[in-house]
Amino acid sequence: MAQPVLIDYKQHSKTLIKTQRGAEYGENVHFIPVIADEVRALALAYPICFLKDNNTGQFGLNVLTGFEAGENLFLQNNDPTDGGPHPDHHFLAPVIVDREEELFFMLNGNDGGIFYTDTAAYPSEVDGAWNFAGFGYNTTQFYNISKRPGKSQYIGGTQDNGTWFASSGAEAHADSHYLRAIGGDGFGCIWHAQDPDMILGSLYYNAFYLSKDGGETFMPLSGIGDRDSNAPFISKLENSPHYPDRVFSVGATGVWRSEDFGQNWEWTYSNTLNSTNYLGNYEEMSLDIYGLARRGREWRGVRLKLE
């Protein structure tokens, strides 16, 4: 059995990841060791437990993927496409084959790849109608991007694929190698406008992470009061390059401000909107906060309006 090792920034900076799934890639295992920082994201999809290592007698944190050796129920019979399209859909279109006979097939792009149906008058209405075409587009959806001051180096939060930043030492270009900074969904991120060693990134529900060494390591932050069920799924981070230490975010109780680049937060403005539509659930909110941050002023009770 392969022995897991800790990822090292310098040693593994050029390591590539196979995106294929299956037993032939060593995934036919019934448990996988994880670290505490991954629990928040993994708990949404996997059972998590402590297992004892028979060789060392120590307990470790693991996700459970099966009930016996060699079994991974999440592989779906060792084929990730057996269960049909992933439920997170991003593209759906009909492709007409015969107009007179009214025959067509459906093309679908989702988090599991590209799928299409058999050609029929009523495609996709029966089980097993979807066929796997490929693992996905050669694209990445970014929720946010920030630039390193004085250099063409970038960090970005991506849908379902974490937060990534361009490796240092060269100007970024089309073939630049990017390094993973944070797992899960990547959302708001900020590269400090005056200190290139300081970087903020985020996961869902206002889970913020800070790097003080230019992206080599990230540590979780817990200062903001609105987290988890009191925070938006898409975490917001905004600031002004003229006041880089002052960062704004939002949650169920209103607007939050940090004066030390996300390390400590204070509540600044109450949310008077309906509690089911709290700040941050709307994309427009980030624009209002950004306009406020650009002026470098403190929050003065300006009422936010939904577009």
N, C-alpha and C positions, 0 to 999 in steps of 0.2 A: 504494500500500500504506500502511495506517495506520502511524503512527510511535508506538512505545510511549513512555510518559513515566512518571516516578517518581510514585507516589502521595504526595500531600501531605496531611497530617492536616487542616489548616485549609481548603485549597482544595477537597478532595474529600470533606469530612465528610458531605455530603448526597447524594453520588453513589449511585445505585441500580444494581444488577447484574441484567441479563437472565439468567434461568435456562434459557431455551430454547437448544437446540443446533442448529447447521446452518451450511451455507455462506453463507446469507443474512445471517448475523451475523459474517462475516469469518473463520470458522474453517476455511476451505478453504486452509490454509497447510501447508507441509511441514516447517517448523521454527518454534519459539517461543522467544524469548529468556527466560532465567531468571536468577536470582541464586544465589549459592553457598548461602545459607541454605535454599533450597528443594530442594536436591539430595537430602537424606536422604529426604524424602517422595516426590519424583518418581521416584527410582530404582526404587521398587517397581513402577512401572507403565510407565515410558517409557525408551527408550534416550536417553542423554545424550552429547553430543559438543561439541567446539569447532569453530566455523565462522568462516571469515575474511570480514570485511566488505569487499567489493570497493571501496567508496567510501573507507574510512578505512585499509584495510590491517591493521586490528586484529582479533584473535581474540576471540570471545565465547562464553559458555556457552549452549547451547541444548538443548531436547528435540527429538528427531527424530520427526515424525508422518507423514512420507511420503518418497518417493524422488524426486519431481519437483515442480515448481511447481504449485500448485493442488491437490495431493493430500494429504488427511488421512485416513489409514487408520483412525484412531480414531473418525471420524464414522460408519463403517460405511455407506458409500454416502450420506453426508450425512444419514443418519437415525439418531439414537442408539438408536432402538427396534428396528432391524432384527435385531439379534442376540438378541432375546428378553430375558427378565427378568435383571436384575443378580443375581450369585450371592449377594450379602449380603441374605438374607431376614429380614424382621422380622414379617411377618404372613401367614398362610395359612389360608384357610377355604373349605369347600364351600358353595355356594348351591344348594339343592334347587329344581328347576324342576318335576319331575313324579315324585311318589313311586311311583305305580303302575308307570311305565315305567322307574323308577330312573335318571332323567336329572338331571344337575346340571352346574354349572360351578365352577371354582376361582377364587377371588379372592386375589391375592398383592400384598403391599406390600413393596417392596425399595428399595435405594439408587438404583435407576434410575427409580422411579416406581410407579404402580399398573398391574397387568396382570390380565387375566382370560382364561380359556380359552373355546373354543366349548362349547356345551351338548352333552353326550354321556353315554353310559353309562360310558365310560372316558376322560374328558378328559385332555388334556396328555400323552398317551402317544406322540404323533407330533411330528416337527419342524414348527415353524410354528403350533403349536396356541395359543400365547399371543398375546393382542391387547393393545396399549398403550392405557391408559385416560387417563392423566394423569401429570404429572411428580412428583406426590407430595402428601402431606398438608401442610396448613399448620401444621406442628408442628416442634419441635426437640427432640432428645434430648440432655439435659445429663448429663455424667458428674460434674461438680462445679460449684458456684457459691460465690462469696465476695462479701461486701458491703464497700463502702468505709466506714471508720469515721465515724460521725456524719452520714451522708448516705445517702439512698436511691439509691445508684449501685452497680451490680453488674458482676461479671465472671464468665463461665462457659465451661467447656470442653465442646464439643459433638461428638457422633459424626459423623465424616466431614466436618465443616464448620468446624473450627478453634476458636479461642478468641475470644470477643467481649466487649466491655464497653460499658456505657451511656455516651453522650457526656456530658461535663461541662456545668455551667451550669444544670441544672434537675433537679428530683426525678424519678426514674424512674417511668413509668406505662405503661399498656397500649400506648400508641402511641409510646413512646420509640424513638429511632433508635440502633441499636447499631453500633459500629465494630469491624472485624476487627483483632485484635491479633496472632494467630499462626495460621498455616495448618495443614494436615493434620488429624488427629484431635486434639481438645482434651480434656485430662484434668485432673489435679490443678491447682488454682489457689488462690492466697492473696493477699488484699489486706491489707497490713500494718495491724495494728490501731491503731497510733499515728502512723505516717507515711504519709499518703495518696498520696505520690509513689512509694512502693515497692510493686510488684506482681510476683508470681511466676506464671508459666504453664508449661505443659508440652505436649510431643508424646509419642508412644509411645516406649518403651524408655528412659525417664529422660532424655529430651532437655528440659532445663529452660531457661526464658528469664526474664530479669529486666528490669523497667522501673524507672527511677529518676526518671521525669518524669511520673508519673500516667497512663501508658499511651500517650504520644505515640510512644515508640520502645521496642523490646524488643531486648535483646542476648542471644545464646546463652551458657549457662554450661556448664562442662566439669569441674567439680571432683569430682563424685561418681564413685566407682570402678566401680560396677556400671552399665554402659551396654550398649546394643545387645543382643547375645545373652545377656548376664548380667543383663538387666533385664526386668521384666514389660512386656507390651504396653501395659497400662493403667497409666500412671505415677501414683505416689502422692505427694502432698504434704500434710502435716498439721502444724499447730502450735496453740498456745494463744494466745488474745488477751491473756492476762496475761504471756506471754513470747514476744512476736511475732517476735523475731529467731531464736528456736530452732525449727528446722524439721526434721521427720523424713521419711525416705523408706526404701524397701526395695529389695533386689536379691538376686542369687543367693547372695552371701556373708553376707547378714544385714541388720541395721538400720543406717542411716546417719543422722548428725546434723550439722546446720549451726548455728553460733552467730551467723552474720552474714547471715541471710535468704537462704540458698542459694548464696552466693558461694564458700564453701569448705566442704568436707565432711570428716567423720572417721567411720571405721568404729567401731561401738560394740558390736555383738553378733553372734556367729557363728550362722549358720543350721545347726541340727543336724537339720533335716528332710531327707527324701529329696531329692536334688539335682534330680529331675525335677519336684518340687512346691515350688520355692523360694518364699520370701516374696514376696508381691505378686501371685502368680497367683490368689489367692483374694480375693474381695471382702471377706471377714470380716477380713482383715489390717488394712485401713484403720481398722476400728473399734478394734482393739487398740491401734494406734499413736496414734489420736486420744485414747483414754482415758489413755494415758501422757502425751501432750503437755499435756492439760488440767491435769494435776497439776503441770506445770512441773518435773518431776524429770528427772534424768539416768537413762539406762538402767541398771538394776541387775540384769540377768540374769534377769528374769522370763520364764519360758518361754511362748512363744505356742502356742496350741492351735487346731487346725483345727476348725471347726464341722461 
